[in-house]
Structures are given as C-alpha cells and as structure tokens.
Amino acid sequence: MIQLDYKSGVPIYDQLVNGIIRLKMLGALRPGDSLPSVRSMAFKLSINPNTVQRAYQLLEERGIIYSAPGKGSFIADNKEGDDAIHNMAVQDFKSAVNDALLKGLTSAELTEIIKSIQKEDKR
C-alpha cells in the first residue's frame, strides 16, 4: 500500500502519484485495475479529498490512469503511460545527478553509487 511521509517536504499529492506509479511498476496494479474512489483513498490515507483528486488528475494527464464517468479511475494500458513514467524517472535522475555534481561529487563517485545501488537491488 501507499505510505505517506508528512515530514519529507515532498507534497502529499506527489507522494501519492509516486506511490501509484510504484505499485504499477511492481505489478501490484495492473492495466484495467480500478483505483479507490477519491473519497475512499482520502479516508484510507487520512488526507484531504482535494489532494487525492489532484494526484488522480496528474496521473490522468500523464496517461497513467484513465477515468470512466460514473465508474471510477483505472490503470491505463498504453505505451504513453509507460513512456510518461520512464520520462519522469529520467528527469528525476538528471535532476539528482545535477544536484550531486553541484555539491562536488565526481562522475566516478556517482558511478560507484549507482553500482552499489544495483548490487543492493539484486539481493
């Protein structure tokens, strides 16, 4: 399930968007699966329904979910949604790399960090 960190400084709607994307990429949410209603999700996470609505809207704009009037929101089965997820990951990575370089890390250090993350991920 999605866990929110209220102290992280990351907006709650972004955490919700990333949580749904993560569940999709892990296969926990498959194309055609329905998402909880805005009210239900807000109740489960103890957040404002407007926050959930904003997250769902962003996901729909990116092609990751789609809405069927009167039926709810569903995980999309399309290349555009997967491409959007890929592009977001690339942008996030570039931003993190640029930030690390500005803070003095070298390319070699960044490469070693990536290798260590890959090793940890294989376990």
Helices and strands as residue ranges (DSSP letters): H 12-25, H 38-45, H 49-61, E 65-68, E 72-75, H 79-102, H 107-122
